[in-house]
Amino acid sequence: MPKRTRIALVSEHASPLALLGGEDAGGQNVYVDELGRHLAALGYAVDVFTRRDREDRPEVVEWAPGARVVHLAAGRAAFLPKDRLWALMPAFQRSFLRFMLRTGARYDLLHGHFWMSGWVVARLRCRLGIPAVQLFHATGMTKRRHQGEADTSPDERVAVEREVVHAVDRVIAQCPAEYNELIEEYGADPARLSIIPAAVNTGRFFPVPQAEARQAVGLPADGPVVVYVGRMLPRKDVGNLLRAAALLRERDLPVRVLLVGGDDTPGSLAACEVAHLRELARDLGVADRVIFAGQQQPDRLRLYYAAGDVAVTTPWYEPFGLTPLEAMACGRPVVGSAVGGLTFTIQDGVTGVLVPPRDPAALAAALAHLLGRPALRAAMGEAARARVEREFTWTTTARRTALLYEALLAERHGAPPLRERAVGAEGE
Ligand code: UDP
């Protein structure tokens, strides 16, 4: 049997094992989980390297056939917000090399996720003499533009991203908006960029009869329900949805707003955001219509999407956005803001409606339009599910990623032997 190609997915803060919907656990965790599993199913040996953030985690966890999570020591084995991890990256890199030295693990290719892991894989690429691929998931430039003073990213972030863009063999953009941003704002070479969209697990997210779903999540069978699923962060602008709900109520179109996501950890960003949203709902006079369902595990989420008539996500910006795809896979139309990846995944007028961000009146108008037209919603829901099945499955994402890996590995064929001695030197 030919030797399996060994891939190191490096994802410093986002582990496939983490709970989703909390402060720093979101789309990247899902992405690394699904990509890792599907690459392993294609025959790759996959190790995901992530920072050890709990004392009780073993160093190595087999989490899917052919795929492992490796917890690397870097700083305290406790949760730290991701914006505080930058200083720990040299230690994280050293732990990676020590792990290789101690266990004899070897890799054929590195794939970094998020900017800090990008910095790590750019360095490991030189030390190990193997190709490196990078996927940013979000960029510092966009974050800074939208969040200004509120952006808590380390000052070095954008400069590091620029360095990584030029240091790795290939950067994956998840949608045309990110592709353009990498070229225009980071000076990326188009020849070293590939567009590979993320996807949705269609076996987990599928249509469920609405009455059944509402019963399962404890909602009355009648009356319109609008659902938001995702992290509770200012940039997701869930307040925009509450404002739209207040406008609809003024027009005698009361809707229930079902909010899924959050984090009960006192003092966490998500807990603060939920407290703020509760207050806002009270001030707007819609508190009796808003249901805070809290954080939910992925295998129950289809019930929440399906309980809604329409799914809504109106962030200020969104690098890609998995939740619209999940809602679409559950056969629900999505109203989303016309930003970033949402302009790519949501087909305006076909699978949902695009509205400007920070515009409650436009959102209210789009909701009134859809909620008054059951046949249109059903048609959009069907088109949404069909679009997902056609274009956004993890099998496709993993196959396209594998093709990219194979192209890079073929280019390396005949390159000088791996500089394995460098590993030994670091580990001592
Ligand atoms: N999610 C979840 N439980 C929750 C809230 C969110 O599992 O309570 C998942 C959601 O299904 C999606 C991911 O977290 O897969 C969020 O990804 P997205 O790309 O939409 O946004 P991000 O969090 O990366 O900004």
Residues whose N, C-alpha, C, O or C-beta is under 5 A from the ligand:
A	BS01	UDP	L20 G21 A25 G26 G27 Q28 V30 V229 G230 R231 V260 G261 G294 Q295 Q296 Q297 P298 G321 L322 T323
